[in-house]
């Protein structure tokens, strides 16, 4: 067994490595850049680059890449070797400061939402010194931002860094009002729990829907699903445990604080959870985690599925975004302490989040919108698409007492007694958890549970950082001009609670009554991605992100266009895959099985004219009707796909896919799944749900 303390971050050019390898003046200058956001002198960059190159080569690297996160949702990289020719026909290993701080990439080949035309190819990658370089395989990966020739952000990192600057600026204003002179910066932190499925690789490779779409488009439920709840937290199978062991080791080498692993609710579903990191680093780490999951699974003859809903009828996969705000002194600003009712600073920051979630519930919903996540939200494993907040009993009662101008009667913690003397007693939490809440307070952080498993966590955290920054800005504007700070603070907290309490909900988010109640409260219900996307270009949202210099109006319009295009293309690929599977495999398989049964009937009746062929004739009759119905729906799906060519408006096209194409696909699937149940296994062309969900031994 490898020594974990020795291998941890062994492939990362982190602070301790820099301290050892850089001259003191260079190290101090780089730290000033990282902590204070100051520009780095190119001469300093040359020294850093040389040390980074030597360290990387010593650790087996031959190439370097500017590792960035374009709007595809995955990472991108172009590898260059360290070699440089000399005059005598030999080479030396070189890496300059210029190569470290800036790279050039083809900006026209990535989604840009019209920011780049095909013939306008130039784009730039710029080193993000706040996120450590790391070695992957034989390549030194340098985390970078990605922008166009005109300076527009073409990636998910640049606006995230901007949003972190925005919340830092406004939080510092508020903290100064409370006399926190020792605090010099504020950062948000995130721990992103990652759910995923593992299935046998040979099973995956026999399913065109999984290969092209990441989810099954057909599949009848097996006799057993997850109804026994026996997979959740169950014993981890040996093959899966081997995968998890290797995954952990590789993540630890890259400095990813992988902490928790367990079986999730659905068969073949699992979860990994890391320890908190600064938001931009947590975002980088989550991208690394998803990439390594998929790569290492293949080494173990499995495939890791990150789609939000790869199997109908069982839980899909999400990504819980545990978000908090911390100071450079290590104080968590969302930690209520032992007496939260007396902690005015905590209550003000809590109110800033409540106000942000209420004012910008549309943007929070939009931040988790995707074609895949639409299949998951609102089901039993995911919160509803209506954004609300859960604070728990204690905080809810505290806020209610403030609103009423009454003293809060603090309750003593109850000691848990479970009726067995040998078991230890412990203090009971002041509130239960609410798994149906999209945005729940969980002690010293907020858990945003609506993210899809395949998504980058950048988008939701950009929204959280920016919207809370706006709340804090409004609070600071008011309090800085107050004659009596304490009285103004009390009135501000009281007013914020009264104006935004409609976003607070402690009940069952799955209950149909909540939909009606939410509507009466004035909360938004945006069930599908095309319903959400226009929010990107609403005036209030454009003004928000422009005011905090996170997005320009042009960048927001571009992201709106990219997401619309991505949604329509995703469903189009699924529809074409469904047609291909139906016409080439499922309809012929059904016909072949009916032909076999017909031959059996003929053989039986030739042997005995009076014999009854009840089973065969009954199945033939039912299959014939189902096959005919499926064929009709296939023809209609083809026709409806052809009709979409007449729609030239991107928003209307996305709505057409949602309302027409998905509905027709559901009908095709319904017939196919009924056919599967009645068809002999040897005739069915694909591994079944039973094979996929229970195949890993």
Rosetta blueprint (number, residue, H / E / L):
1 X L
2 X L
3 X L
4 X H
5 X H
6 X H
7 X H
8 X L
9 X L
10 X L
11 X L
12 X E
13 X E
14 X L
15 X H
16 X H
17 X H
18 X H
19 X H
20 X H
21 X H
22 X L
23 X L
24 X H
25 X H
26 X H
27 X H
28 X H
29 X H
30 X H
31 X H
32 X H
33 X H
34 X H
35 X H
36 X H
37 X L
38 X L
39 X L
40 X L
41 X L
42 X H
43 X H
44 X H
45 X H
46 X H
47 X H
48 X H
49 X H
50 X H
51 X H
52 X H
53 X H
54 X H
55 X H
56 X H
57 X H
58 X H
59 X L
60 X L
61 X L
62 X L
63 X E
64 X E
65 X E
66 X E
67 X E
68 X E
69 X L
70 X E
71 X L
72 X L
73 X L
74 X L
75 X L
76 X E
77 X L
78 X L
79 X E
80 X E
81 X E
82 X L
83 X E
84 X E
85 X E
86 X L
87 X L
88 X L
89 X L
90 X L
91 X E
92 X E
93 X E
94 X L
95 X L
96 X L
97 X H
98 X H
99 X H
100 X H
101 X H
102 X E
103 X E
104 X E
105 X E
106 X E
107 X L
108 X L
109 X L
110 X L
111 X L
112 X L
113 X L
114 X L
115 X L
116 X L
117 X L
118 X L
119 X L
120 X L
121 X L
122 X E
123 X E
124 X E
125 X E
126 X E
127 X E
128 X L
129 X L
130 X L
131 X L
132 X L
133 X E
134 X E
135 X E
136 X E
137 X L
138 X L
139 X E
140 X E
141 X E
142 X E
143 X E
144 X E
145 X E
146 X E
147 X E
148 X E
149 X L
150 X L
151 X L
152 X L
153 X E
154 X L
155 X E
156 X L
157 X H
158 X H
159 X H
160 X H
161 X H
162 X H
163 X H
164 X H
165 X H
166 X H
167 X H
168 X H
169 X H
170 X H
171 X H
172 X H
173 X H
174 X H
175 X H
176 X H
177 X H
178 X L
179 X L
180 X L
181 X L
182 X L
183 X L
184 X L
185 X L
186 X E
187 X E
188 X E
189 X E
190 X E
191 X E
192 X E
193 X E
194 X E
195 X E
196 X E
197 X E
198 X E
199 X E
200 X E
201 X H
202 X H
203 X H
204 X H
205 X L
206 X L
207 X L
208 X H
209 X H
210 X H
211 X H
212 X H
213 X H
214 X L
215 X L
216 X L
217 X L
218 X L
219 X L
220 X L
221 X L
222 X L
223 X L
224 X L
225 X L
226 X L
227 X L
228 X L
229 X L
230 X L
231 X L
232 X L
233 X L
234 X L
235 X L
236 X L
237 X L
238 X H
239 X H
240 X H
241 X H
242 X H
243 X H
244 X H
245 X H
246 X H
247 X H
248 X H
249 X H
250 X H
251 X H
252 X H
253 X H
254 X L
255 X L
256 X L
257 X L
258 X E
259 X E
260 X E
261 X E
262 X E
263 X E
264 X L
265 X L
266 X L
267 X L
268 X L
269 X E
270 X E
271 X E
272 X E
273 X E
274 X E
275 X L
276 X L
277 X E
278 X E
279 X H
280 X H
281 X H
282 X H
283 X H
284 X H
285 X H
286 X H
287 X H
288 X H
289 X H
290 X H
291 X H
292 X H
293 X H
294 X H
295 X H
296 X H
297 X H
298 X H
299 X H
300 X L
301 X L
302 X E
303 X E
304 X E
305 X E
306 X L
307 X L
308 X L
309 X L
310 X L
311 X L
312 X L
313 X L
314 X L
315 X L
316 X L
317 X L
318 X E
319 X E
320 X E
321 X E
322 X E
323 X E
324 X E
325 X E
326 X E
327 X E
328 X L
329 X L
330 X L
331 X L
332 X E
333 X L
334 X L
335 X L
336 X L
337 X L
338 X L
339 X L
340 X H
341 X H
342 X H
343 X L
344 X H
345 X H
346 X H
347 X H
348 X H
349 X H
350 X H
351 X H
352 X H
353 X H
354 X H
355 X H
356 X H
357 X H
358 X H
359 X H
360 X L
361 X H
362 X H
363 X H
364 X H
365 X H
366 X H
367 X H
368 X L
369 X L
370 X L
371 X H
372 X H
373 X H
374 X H
375 X L
376 X L
377 X L
378 X L
379 X L
380 X L
381 X L
382 X L
383 X L
384 X L
385 X L
386 X L
387 X L
388 X L
389 X E
390 X E
391 X L
392 X L
393 X H
394 X H
395 X H
396 X H
397 X H
398 X H
399 X H
400 X H
401 X H
402 X H
403 X H
404 X L
405 X L
406 X L
407 X L
408 X L
409 X L
410 X L
411 X L
412 X L
413 X L
414 X L
415 X E
416 X E
417 X L
418 X L
419 X L
420 X L
421 X L
422 X L
423 X L
424 X L
425 X L
426 X E
427 X E
428 X L
429 X L
430 X L
431 X L
432 X L
433 X L
434 X L
435 X L
436 X L
437 X L
438 X L
439 X E
440 X E
441 X E
442 X L
443 X L
444 X L
445 X L
446 X E
447 X E
448 X E
449 X E
450 X E
451 X E
452 X E
453 X L
454 X L
455 X L
456 X L
457 X L
458 X H
459 X H
460 X H
461 X H
462 X H
463 X H
464 X H
465 X H
466 X H
467 X H
468 X H
469 X H
470 X H
471 X H
472 X H
473 X H
474 X H
475 X H
476 X H
477 X H
478 X H
479 X H
480 X H
481 X L
482 X L
483 X L
484 X L
485 X H
486 X H
487 X H
488 X H
489 X H
490 X H
491 X H
492 X H
493 X H
494 X H
495 X H
496 X H
497 X H
498 X H
499 X H
500 X H
501 X H
502 X H
503 X H
504 X E
505 X L
506 X L
507 X L
508 X L
509 X L
510 X L
511 X L
512 X H
513 X H
514 X H
515 X H
516 X H
517 X H
518 X H
519 X H
520 X H
521 X H
522 X L
523 X L
524 X L
525 X L
526 X L
527 X L
528 X L
529 X H
530 X H
531 X H
532 X H
533 X H
534 X H
535 X H
536 X H
537 X H
538 X L
539 X H
540 X H
541 X H
542 X H
543 X H
544 X H
545 X H
546 X H
547 X H
548 X L
549 X L
550 X L
551 X L
552 X L
553 X H
554 X H
555 X H
556 X H
557 X H
558 X H
559 X H
560 X H
561 X H
562 X H
563 X H
564 X H
565 X H
566 X H
567 X H
568 X H
569 X H
570 X H
571 X H
572 X H
573 X H
574 X H
575 X H
576 X H
577 X H
578 X H
579 X H
580 X H
581 X H
582 X H
583 X H
584 X H
585 X H
586 X H
587 X H
588 X H
589 X H
590 X H
591 X H
592 X H
593 X H
594 X H
595 X H
596 X H
597 X H
598 X H
599 X H
600 X H
601 X H
602 X H
603 X H
604 X H
605 X H
606 X H
607 X H
608 X L
609 X L
610 X L
611 X L
612 X L
613 X L
614 X H
615 X H
616 X H
617 X H
618 X H
619 X H
620 X H
621 X H
622 X H
623 X H
624 X H
625 X H
626 X H
627 X H
628 X H
629 X H
630 X H
631 X H
632 X H
633 X H
634 X H
635 X H
636 X H
637 X H
638 X H
639 X H
640 X H
641 X H
642 X H
643 X H
644 X H
645 X H
646 X H
647 X L
648 X L
649 X L
650 X H
651 X H
652 X H
653 X H
654 X H
655 X H
656 X H
657 X H
658 X H
659 X H
660 X H
661 X H
662 X H
663 X H
664 X H
665 X H
666 X H
667 X H
668 X H
669 X H
670 X H
671 X H
672 X H
673 X H
674 X H
675 X H
676 X H
677 X H
678 X H
679 X L
680 X L
681 X H
682 X H
683 X H
684 X L
685 X L
686 X L
687 X L
688 X L
689 X H
690 X H
691 X H
692 X H
693 X H
694 X H
695 X L
696 X L
697 X L
